Amino acid sequence: MQLIIGGKERKVTKIKANEFKDLLKDKANLLVFGKSGLGKTSIVKSYAEENGLKLKIINLATKLPEAIGGIPYVTEKDYYKELLSIELKPVFDDDGEGWVIFFDEINQGSPEVFNTLYGICYPMGEDRVWAGHSLSKAQIVACGNLADGNDGVTYLNDLPTPLINRFFPFELIPSKKDTTEYLKKKWKNIPQVAKYIKTMLDEDISPRDIDLCLDILAYEKNGLLLQAKLDSALTAKIFDLQKGIKNLDPAELIKNARKVYEQFKEDGEVMFGAETITTEAELKSKFEEFLSDEEIAGVMKGEE
């Protein structure tokens, strides 16, 4: 993707999920775009949790400017009340220290909403204010979705250049490895889940749609729901894969996997299908396509 930065059009630096997480540690203002379902929000959540930070998520697709700009309004109990101070009082009380303020769906906000963000998104902490409140110690992160369609229509509001210039902008790109690991962990109850994920990733299905399809498979929902997300040919391929997996004998799989593992331990390498495996990590990765985590642990420990 391209943005107008510093008055010039240039390509935005592309990053992967692990790079996004590393960038967050520098506490610079980050603006990250990417297709829906890539895990932008979950990355920010896990970063805050792992580092003991408090997180305030503000979804700009659902916010009115007066709710985030601190404009007073009339209430039944009080003549005037500042909406901003209700939701963000804990953040103001701490001067933002220990807080990550995360503007989600930033490019679905209205122009009036954008006008309320200039002060809080100021790059230098000492000048960072929001509706008269100092937030010099807060960390500011924003994310926006790119269009998922191929009709050339964005359906999102363009961010003003002065607002973009308050951030370091990046484009989050999908990583098959990261997507697979995330979805495998989430849907570990589905036998041979890696096979389903690989089949859909090979057809360029978005991570969010794969997530929805795995939900359909996990709870054996109506197959027409699957076809609504995938074309008929891919749906048929998924159903054929499902039939094959259900007919697998788990005990035979473990027995065969253990033979491969024992040969590897003896020779230091082994042919697994058409691939030569030379490290235990590679062999474990291949086992993950066929066995559950518990079964893999059994193979590695040599348990019956």
C-alpha positions in Angstrom: 0.0 0.0 0.0 1.0 3.6 -0.4 0.4 6.7 1.7 1.2 10.4 1.5 3.9 10.9 4.0 5.7 14.2 4.4 3.9 15.5 1.3 5.3 12.6 -0.8 3.7 9.4 -1.9 5.7 6.4 -0.8 5.2 2.7 -0.1 4.6 1.7 3.5 7.1 -0.7 5.1 5.7 -4.2 5.4 6.1 -6.1 8.6 5.1 -9.6 10.0 3.3 -10.3 13.3 6.5 -10.9 15.3 8.0 -7.6 14.0 4.9 -5.7 15.0 5.2 -7.1 18.5 8.9 -6.1 18.7 8.1 -2.6 17.4 5.6 -2.1 20.2 8.4 -2.5 22.8 9.9 0.8 21.5 6.7 2.6 22.6 6.7 4.8 19.5 3.4 5.9 17.9 2.6 3.0 15.6 -0.1 3.0 12.8 -0.5 -0.5 11.4 -2.7 -1.3 8.4 -3.6 -4.8 7.3 -6.4 -7.0 6.0 -9.0 -8.1 8.6 -8.3 -11.3 10.4 -4.5 -10.9 10.6 -4.6 -10.5 14.4 -3.7 -6.8 14.7 -5.9 -6.4 17.8 -4.8 -9.7 19.4 -1.1 -8.8 19.0 -1.7 -5.5 20.9 -3.6 -7.3 23.6 -1.0 -10.0 24.1 1.8 -7.3 24.1 0.0 -5.4 26.9 -0.7 -8.6 28.9 2.9 -9.9 28.6 4.3 -6.6 29.7 2.0 -5.8 32.6 0.4 -2.8 30.8 -3.2 -1.6 31.0 -5.0 -1.4 27.7 -7.7 1.0 26.7 -9.2 0.0 23.3 -11.2 2.7 21.5 -13.0 1.5 18.4 -13.3 4.5 16.2 -15.8 2.9 13.9 -18.4 3.2 16.7 -17.4 6.4 18.4 -19.0 9.8 18.0 -16.6 12.8 18.1 -18.1 14.2 21.3 -17.5 10.9 23.1 -13.8 11.0 22.5 -13.2 14.7 22.1 -14.3 15.7 25.6 -17.2 17.9 24.5 -19.6 18.5 27.4 -23.2 17.4 27.0 -26.4 17.7 29.0 -27.5 14.8 31.2 -30.5 14.2 33.5 -28.4 14.1 36.6 -25.8 16.7 35.8 -26.3 19.8 33.8 -23.0 19.2 31.9 -20.8 16.1 31.9 -17.7 15.5 29.9 -18.1 12.2 28.1 -14.4 11.6 27.7 -13.7 11.7 31.4 -16.2 8.9 32.0 -14.5 6.2 29.9 -10.9 7.5 30.3 -10.8 8.7 33.9 -8.4 5.9 35.0 -6.0 6.8 32.2 -6.1 10.5 33.1 -5.5 9.8 36.7 -2.3 7.9 35.9 -1.2 10.6 33.3 -1.2 7.6 30.9 1.6 5.9 32.7 1.4 2.1 32.3 -1.3 2.5 29.7 -1.6 1.6 26.0 -4.3 3.6 24.2 -5.3 1.6 21.2 -7.3 3.2 18.4 -8.8 0.3 16.5 -10.5 0.7 13.1 -9.0 4.1 12.9 -9.8 4.6 9.2 -13.4 3.9 9.8 -13.8 7.1 11.9 -15.4 10.2 10.6 -13.5 13.4 9.8 -14.9 15.0 13.0 -13.4 12.1 15.0 -10.1 12.5 13.3 -10.0 16.2 14.5 -10.1 15.0 18.1 -7.0 12.9 17.7 -4.3 15.3 16.9 -3.3 16.2 20.5 -3.3 12.7 21.8 -1.3 11.3 18.9 1.4 13.9 19.2 4.8 12.1 18.9 6.5 13.8 21.8 5.1 12.7 25.1 5.4 16.0 26.9 3.1 17.6 24.4 0.5 14.8 24.3 -2.8 16.1 25.6 -6.4 15.0 25.0 -9.3 17.4 25.7 -7.1 19.3 28.1 -5.8 16.2 30.0 -2.1 15.4 30.0 -1.3 11.9 28.8 2.5 12.4 28.4 3.3 8.8 29.5 0.8 6.9 27.5 1.7 4.6 24.6 -0.4 5.3 21.4 -1.1 2.6 18.9 -3.6 2.6 16.0 -4.7 0.0 13.5 -6.8 0.1 10.4 -8.2 -2.4 7.9 -7.3 -2.6 4.3 -10.0 -3.5 1.7 -10.5 -7.3 1.4 -12.3 -7.1 -1.9 -10.8 -7.0 -5.4 -13.2 -4.4 -6.9 -10.9 -1.5 -6.2 -13.2 0.1 -3.7 -11.8 0.8 -0.3 -15.0 1.6 1.7 -12.8 3.3 4.3 -12.1 6.9 5.1 -8.7 8.3 4.2 -6.7 9.5 7.2 -5.6 13.2 7.0 -1.9 13.5 6.2 -1.1 15.5 9.4 -2.6 12.7 11.4 -0.6 10.0 9.5 2.6 12.0 10.1 2.2 11.7 13.8 2.8 7.9 13.5 5.3 5.4 12.1 3.1 3.7 9.6 3.4 0.0 8.6 1.5 -2.6 6.7 1.0 -6.0 8.4 1.4 -8.8 5.9 0.1 -12.3 6.4 2.6 -15.0 7.4 1.5 -18.6 6.7 3.5 -19.8 9.7 2.1 -17.2 12.1 -1.5 -17.8 10.8 -1.1 -21.6 11.1 0.3 -21.5 14.6 -2.4 -19.1 15.8 -5.2 -21.1 14.3 -3.7 -24.5 15.4 -3.6 -23.3 18.9 -7.1 -21.9 18.9 -8.6 -25.0 17.2 -6.5 -27.8 18.7 -9.6 -29.8 19.3 -10.0 -30.4 15.6 -8.1 -33.6 14.5 -5.5 -32.8 11.8 -6.4 -29.1 12.0 -3.1 -28.2 10.2 -4.3 -30.0 7.1 -7.5 -27.9 6.9 -5.5 -24.7 7.5 -2.9 -25.5 4.8 -5.6 -26.4 2.3 -7.3 -23.0 2.7 -4.1 -20.9 3.0 -3.0 -22.5 -0.3 -6.1 -21.1 -1.9 -5.5 -17.6 -0.4 -8.4 -17.7 1.9 -8.1 -14.9 4.5 -7.2 -15.8 8.1 -10.6 -14.5 9.4 -12.5 -16.7 6.9 -10.4 -19.7 7.8 -11.2 -19.1 11.4 -14.9 -19.0 10.6 -14.6 -22.2 8.5 -12.8 -24.0 11.3 -15.6 -23.0 13.7 -18.1 -24.6 11.2 -16.0 -27.8 11.1 -15.4 -27.9 14.9 -19.1 -27.7 15.7 -20.3 -29.7 12.7 -22.5 -26.8 11.5 -24.5 -26.9 8.2 -22.1 -27.4 5.3 -23.8 -24.6 3.3 -22.2 -22.1 5.7 -18.8 -23.4 4.6 -19.7 -23.0 1.0 -20.8 -19.4 1.6 -17.2 -18.6 2.6 -15.4 -20.9 0.1 -16.1 -21.7 -3.6 -17.8 -25.1 -4.3 -14.5 -26.7 -5.5 -12.6 -25.8 -2.3 -15.6 -26.8 -0.1 -15.6 -30.2 -1.8 -11.9 -30.5 -1.1 -12.4 -29.7 2.5 -15.2 -32.3 2.8 -13.0 -34.9 1.1 -10.2 -34.1 3.5 -12.7 -34.4 6.5 -13.8 -37.8 5.3 -10.2 -39.0 5.0 -9.2 -37.7 8.4 -12.2 -39.4 10.1 -11.2 -42.7 8.6 -7.6 -42.5 10.0 -6.6 -45.0 12.6 -5.0 -42.9 15.4 -3.2 -45.9 16.9 -1.7 -46.8 13.5 -0.6 -43.2 13.0 1.2 -43.1 16.3 2.8 -46.4 15.6 4.1 -45.3 12.2 5.2 -41.9 13.6 7.2 -43.6 16.4 9.0 -45.8 13.8 10.0 -42.7 11.9 11.2 -41.0 15.1 13.3 -43.9 16.2 14.9 -44.1 12.8 15.7 -40.4 12.9 17.2 -40.7 16.4 19.5 -43.5 15.1 20.5 -42.0 11.7 20.2 -38.3 12.3 18.0 -37.9 9.3 14.9 -39.5 7.8 12.8 -39.4 4.7 9.3 -38.2 5.6 7.2 -38.3 2.4 9.4 -36.6 -0.2 11.3 -34.5 2.3 14.6 -35.2 4.1 14.3 -34.3 7.7 17.5 -33.4 9.5 16.4 -31.8 12.8 14.0 -32.8 15.5 12.1 -29.6 15.1 11.4 -30.3 11.4 10.3 -33.8 12.3 7.9 -32.5 15.0 6.5 -30.0 12.5 5.7 -32.8 10.1 4.1 -34.8 12.9 1.9 -31.9 13.7 0.1 -32.3 10.3 -1.1 -35.7 11.5 -1.1 -36.0 15.3 -2.5 -34.0 18.2 -0.2 -32.3 20.7 -0.7 -35.2 23.2 0.0 -37.8 20.5 3.2 -36.0 19.5 4.3 -35.9 23.1 3.8 -39.6 23.3 5.9 -40.2 20.2 8.7 -38.0 21.4 8.8 -39.7 24.8 8.5 -43.2 23.3 5.4 -43.9 25.3 3.0 -46.7 24.4 
